[in-house]
């Protein structure tokens, strides 16, 4: 999973993609990957991204996203318990 997340974050934009389109595509791919995590894995990954250690390749790759995208992905990770329970807001 970690390798897939880093690969998605580090992948360059395709020649035909604008920055906006390419970044949106990456964000959707990240959601698809993160949706596979169970509640505890999502919690642990969120804590890891919050720690943002310079020695953590995933955290470093995550920094490549715009702040707004990082915030949405962190919110997605925090919402894992609700998704797992099937509760809809």
Backbone as ProteinMPNN parsed JSONL, in Angstrom:
{"seq_chain_A": "XXXXXXXXXXXXXXXXXXXXXXXXXXXXXXXXXXXXXXXXXXXXXXXXXXXXXXXXXXXXXXXXXXXXXXXXXXXXXXXXXXXXXXXXX", "coords_chain_A": {"N_chain_A": [[0.834, -1.194, 0.0], [1.886, 1.264, 0.865], [3.889, 1.709, -1.047], [2.341, 2.015, -3.352], [0.925, 4.343, -2.706], [3.031, 6.242, -2.503], [4.039, 6.072, -5.11], [1.856, 7.068, -6.578], [1.704, 9.677, -5.562], [4.166, 10.708, -6.391], [4.201, 10.488, -9.112], [4.72, 11.959, -12.266], [2.884, 14.527, -14.005], [0.839, 13.724, -16.816], [1.634, 14.414, -20.25], [-0.569, 15.629, -21.527], [-2.116, 16.561, -19.466], [-3.4, 19.18, -17.467], [-2.178, 21.055, -14.653], [-4.161, 21.271, -12.719], [-6.053, 19.295, -13.532], [-4.451, 16.956, -13.52], [-3.627, 16.858, -10.837], [-6.083, 16.575, -9.59], [-6.809, 14.052, -10.584], [-4.826, 12.495, -9.354], [-5.574, 12.869, -6.684], [-8.09, 11.578, -6.618], [-7.236, 8.96, -7.159], [-5.733, 8.495, -4.866], [-7.759, 8.553, -2.912], [-9.139, 6.222, -3.652], [-7.229, 4.272, -3.057], [-6.842, 4.733, -0.283], [-9.343, 4.162, 0.713], [-9.332, 1.48, 0.996], [-8.172, 0.906, 3.394], [-8.463, -0.237, 6.786], [-10.167, 0.959, 9.767], [-8.278, 1.335, 11.869], [-5.836, 1.306, 10.476], [-6.185, 3.567, 8.865], [-6.307, 5.535, 10.843], [-3.7, 5.309, 11.921], [-2.157, 5.971, 9.677], [-2.994, 8.595, 9.276], [-1.971, 9.785, 11.638], [0.718, 9.414, 11.152], [1.104, 11.011, 8.86], [0.486, 13.454, 9.993], [2.64, 13.729, 11.74], [4.7, 14.173, 9.966], [7.465, 13.592, 9.323], [10.793, 14.184, 8.224], [12.264, 12.017, 7.489], [10.507, 10.159, 6.59], [9.399, 8.693, 3.817], [6.832, 8.598, 2.674], [5.474, 10.708, 3.951], [7.026, 12.838, 3.049], [6.527, 12.707, 0.289], [3.801, 13.233, 0.363], [3.751, 15.895, 0.967], [3.944, 17.104, -1.483], [1.473, 17.637, -2.45], [-1.049, 20.172, -2.833], [-1.965, 22.325, -0.132], [-4.754, 22.375, 0.391], [-5.636, 20.003, -0.791], [-4.209, 18.148, 0.734], [-5.432, 18.593, 3.203], [-8.058, 17.714, 2.659], [-7.59, 15.0, 2.194], [-6.573, 14.18, 4.661], [-8.871, 14.626, 6.189], [-10.516, 12.712, 5.041], [-9.215, 10.389, 5.911], [-9.621, 10.664, 8.684], [-12.318, 10.246, 8.753], [-12.785, 7.574, 8.525], [-13.937, 5.785, 10.373], [-16.682, 6.426, 10.366], [-17.3, 5.81, 7.697], [-16.794, 3.08, 7.736], [-18.776, 2.191, 9.445], [-20.98, 2.606, 7.959], [-22.583, 4.781, 8.215], [-24.233, 7.65, 7.046], [-23.689, 11.03, 6.354]], "CA_chain_A": [[0.0, 0.0, 0.0], [2.739, 2.45, 0.949], [4.545, 1.905, -2.343], [1.331, 2.529, -4.285], [0.656, 5.736, -2.335], [4.186, 7.063, -2.883], [4.084, 6.108, -6.578], [0.804, 7.981, -7.028], [2.085, 11.05, -5.193], [5.388, 11.132, -7.086], [4.037, 10.353, -10.56], [4.608, 13.242, -12.97], [1.67, 14.729, -14.788], [0.909, 13.294, -18.217], [1.829, 15.579, -21.114], [-1.843, 16.267, -21.896], [-2.835, 16.984, -18.262], [-3.092, 20.447, -16.807], [-1.854, 20.818, -13.246], [-5.434, 21.095, -12.014], [-6.614, 17.992, -13.897], [-3.556, 15.907, -13.047], [-3.682, 16.796, -9.379], [-7.39, 16.005, -9.26], [-6.73, 12.617, -10.864], [-4.032, 11.897, -8.274], [-6.376, 12.878, -5.462], [-9.079, 10.503, -6.73], [-6.513, 7.688, -7.015], [-5.388, 8.355, -3.452], [-8.99, 8.175, -2.205], [-9.412, 4.812, -3.949], [-6.278, 3.47, -2.278], [-7.081, 4.923, 1.147], [-10.626, 3.543, 1.058], [-9.061, 0.071, 1.28], [-7.64, 0.781, 4.75], [-9.441, -0.359, 7.862], [-10.222, 2.141, 10.624], [-7.016, 1.501, 12.593], [-4.808, 1.672, 9.5], [-6.436, 4.958, 8.478], [-5.899, 6.346, 11.989], [-2.241, 5.283, 12.002], [-1.616, 6.734, 8.556], [-3.249, 10.009, 9.582], [-0.987, 10.209, 12.636], [2.016, 9.448, 10.475], [1.142, 12.202, 8.013], [0.52, 14.608, 10.892], [4.003, 13.834, 12.273], [5.423, 14.805, 8.852], [8.903, 13.443, 9.522], [11.626, 14.327, 7.027], [12.81, 10.696, 7.177], [9.388, 9.325, 6.158], [9.23, 8.915, 2.371], [5.422, 8.867, 2.369], [5.176, 12.068, 4.412], [7.713, 13.762, 2.141], [5.776, 12.694, -0.971], [2.505, 13.84, 0.642], [3.952, 17.351, 0.942], [3.861, 17.593, -2.858], [0.097, 18.057, -2.72], [-1.468, 21.475, -2.326], [-2.467, 22.281, 1.244], [-6.179, 22.046, 0.383], [-5.765, 18.574, -1.087], [-3.727, 17.431, 1.923], [-6.478, 18.703, 4.229], [-9.178, 16.838, 2.291], [-7.181, 13.61, 2.379], [-6.537, 13.942, 6.113], [-10.272, 14.53, 6.623], [-10.967, 11.401, 4.57], [-8.657, 9.4, 6.835], [-10.306, 10.826, 9.979], [-13.711, 9.829, 8.58], [-12.806, 6.131, 8.249], [-14.864, 5.088, 11.276], [-18.048, 6.626, 9.868], [-17.453, 5.027, 6.469], [-16.83, 1.659, 8.103], [-20.055, 1.887, 10.086], [-22.043, 2.764, 6.98], [-23.369, 5.969, 8.537], [-24.162, 8.696, 6.034], [-23.955, 12.369, 6.897]], "C_chain_A": [[0.877, 1.254, 0.0], [3.401, 2.74, -0.389], [3.576, 2.484, -3.368], [1.005, 3.991, -3.99], [1.794, 6.654, -2.772], [4.265, 7.178, -4.399], [3.046, 7.078, -7.136], [1.197, 9.424, -6.754], [3.252, 11.572, -6.03], [5.253, 11.107, -8.611], [3.933, 11.727, -11.223], [3.286, 13.333, -13.734], [1.892, 14.231, -16.211], [1.034, 14.543, -19.087], [0.539, 16.331, -21.447], [-2.611, 16.816, -20.69], [-2.417, 18.381, -17.814], [-2.761, 20.118, -15.353], [-3.121, 20.522, -12.45], [-6.015, 19.704, -12.27], [-5.76, 16.858, -13.343], [-3.589, 15.746, -11.542], [-5.017, 16.223, -8.909], [-7.426, 14.502, -9.491], [-5.942, 11.897, -9.772], [-4.848, 11.813, -6.988], [-7.418, 11.757, -5.489], [-8.422, 9.129, -6.582], [-6.137, 7.445, -5.553], [-6.61, 7.953, -2.642], [-9.291, 6.689, -2.417], [-8.481, 3.894, -3.157], [-6.599, 3.54, -0.787], [-8.392, 4.288, 1.609], [-10.452, 2.06, 1.39], [-8.562, -0.161, 2.712], [-8.764, 0.544, 5.755], [-9.307, 0.86, 8.78], [-8.885, 2.383, 11.318], [-5.887, 1.9, 11.64], [-4.955, 3.131, 9.075], [-5.995, 5.904, 9.597], [-4.37, 6.44, 12.055], [-1.604, 6.08, 10.871], [-1.829, 8.226, 8.775], [-2.252, 10.552, 10.585], [0.401, 10.346, 12.01], [2.147, 10.69, 9.597], [1.168, 13.471, 8.857], [1.918, 14.826, 11.464], [4.941, 14.461, 11.242], [6.945, 14.771, 9.036], [9.665, 13.515, 8.209], [12.214, 12.989, 6.588], [11.746, 9.727, 6.66], [9.085, 9.637, 4.69], [7.776, 9.235, 2.006], [5.04, 10.286, 2.781], [5.811, 13.106, 3.494], [6.956, 13.835, 0.81], [4.431, 13.394, -0.799], [2.591, 15.367, 0.598], [3.834, 17.933, -0.46], [2.459, 18.072, -3.222], [-0.134, 19.466, -2.196], [-2.078, 21.306, -0.939], [-3.929, 21.849, 1.274], [-6.397, 20.558, 0.114], [-5.297, 17.742, 0.102], [-4.784, 17.455, 3.02], [-7.653, 17.779, 3.924], [-8.819, 15.376, 2.527], [-7.082, 13.272, 3.862], [-7.957, 13.809, 6.669], [-10.86, 13.179, 6.215], [-10.464, 10.307, 5.505], [-9.357, 9.465, 8.195], [-11.735, 10.287, 9.934], [-13.856, 8.315, 8.365], [-13.815, 5.387, 9.125], [-16.3, 5.221, 10.792], [-18.287, 5.812, 8.607], [-17.58, 3.541, 6.78], [-18.164, 1.259, 8.724], [-21.232, 1.995, 9.117], [-22.936, 3.957, 7.238], [-23.173, 7.026, 7.465], [-24.47, 10.03, 6.698], [-25.032, 13.054, 6.127]], "O_chain_A": [[0.64, 2.188, -0.767], [3.466, 3.893, -0.815], [3.95, 3.347, -4.162], [0.828, 4.788, -4.912], [1.554, 7.717, -3.343], [4.527, 8.26, -4.924], [3.335, 7.827, -8.069], [1.041, 10.291, -7.613], [3.307, 12.762, -6.339], [6.103, 11.648, -9.318], [3.145, 12.567, -10.788], [2.667, 12.32, -14.058], [3.0, 14.308, -16.74], [0.583, 15.618, -18.692], [0.564, 17.548, -21.629], [-3.643, 17.465, -20.862], [-1.231, 18.713, -17.788], [-3.039, 19.014, -14.886], [-3.14, 19.624, -11.608], [-6.422, 19.016, -11.334], [-6.285, 15.907, -12.763], [-3.579, 14.626, -11.03], [-5.065, 15.469, -7.937], [-8.002, 13.76, -8.696], [-6.336, 10.823, -9.319], [-4.814, 10.8, -6.289], [-7.606, 11.064, -4.489], [-8.987, 8.235, -5.951], [-6.217, 6.317, -5.066], [-6.508, 7.093, -1.768], [-9.656, 5.985, -1.476], [-8.909, 2.858, -2.648], [-6.624, 2.514, -0.108], [-8.526, 3.919, 2.776], [-11.333, 1.454, 2.0], [-8.535, -1.297, 3.184], [-9.872, 1.056, 5.598], [-8.425, 1.695, 8.58], [-8.405, 3.516, 11.353], [-5.067, 2.752, 11.981], [-3.961, 3.846, 8.942], [-5.386, 6.943, 9.338], [-3.818, 7.527, 12.226], [-0.619, 6.786, 11.086], [-0.941, 9.03, 8.492], [-1.737, 11.656, 10.412], [1.148, 11.277, 12.31], [3.19, 11.344, 9.596], [1.803, 14.456, 8.478], [2.341, 15.966, 11.655], [5.865, 15.193, 11.599], [7.618, 15.794, 8.917], [9.226, 12.967, 7.199], [12.621, 12.843, 5.435], [12.065, 8.586, 6.328], [8.58, 10.712, 4.366], [7.526, 10.056, 1.124], [4.354, 10.986, 2.036], [5.202, 14.134, 3.196], [6.771, 14.924, 0.267], [3.967, 14.074, -1.714], [1.628, 16.043, 0.237], [3.642, 19.14, -0.608], [2.279, 18.82, -4.183], [0.504, 19.897, -1.235], [-2.641, 20.258, -0.622], [-4.305, 21.029, 2.111], [-7.258, 19.933, 0.734], [-5.924, 16.738, 0.44], [-5.007, 16.448, 3.691], [-8.185, 17.133, 4.826], [-9.646, 14.6, 3.006], [-7.472, 12.179, 4.272], [-8.208, 12.966, 7.529], [-11.62, 12.577, 6.974], [-11.215, 9.396, 5.851], [-9.651, 8.428, 8.79], [-12.293, 9.914, 10.966], [-14.948, 7.839, 8.055], [-14.473, 4.458, 8.659], [-17.054, 4.248, 10.802], [-19.34, 5.195, 8.452], [-18.375, 2.833, 6.162], [-18.626, 0.131, 8.552], [-22.336, 1.538, 9.412], [-23.945, 4.133, 6.555], [-22.047, 7.264, 7.028], [-25.396, 10.14, 7.501], [-25.388, 14.19, 6.44]]}, "name": "protein", "num_of_chains": 1, "seq": "XXXXXXXXXXXXXXXXXXXXXXXXXXXXXXXXXXXXXXXXXXXXXXXXXXXXXXXXXXXXXXXXXXXXXXXXXXXXXXXXXXXXXXXXX"}
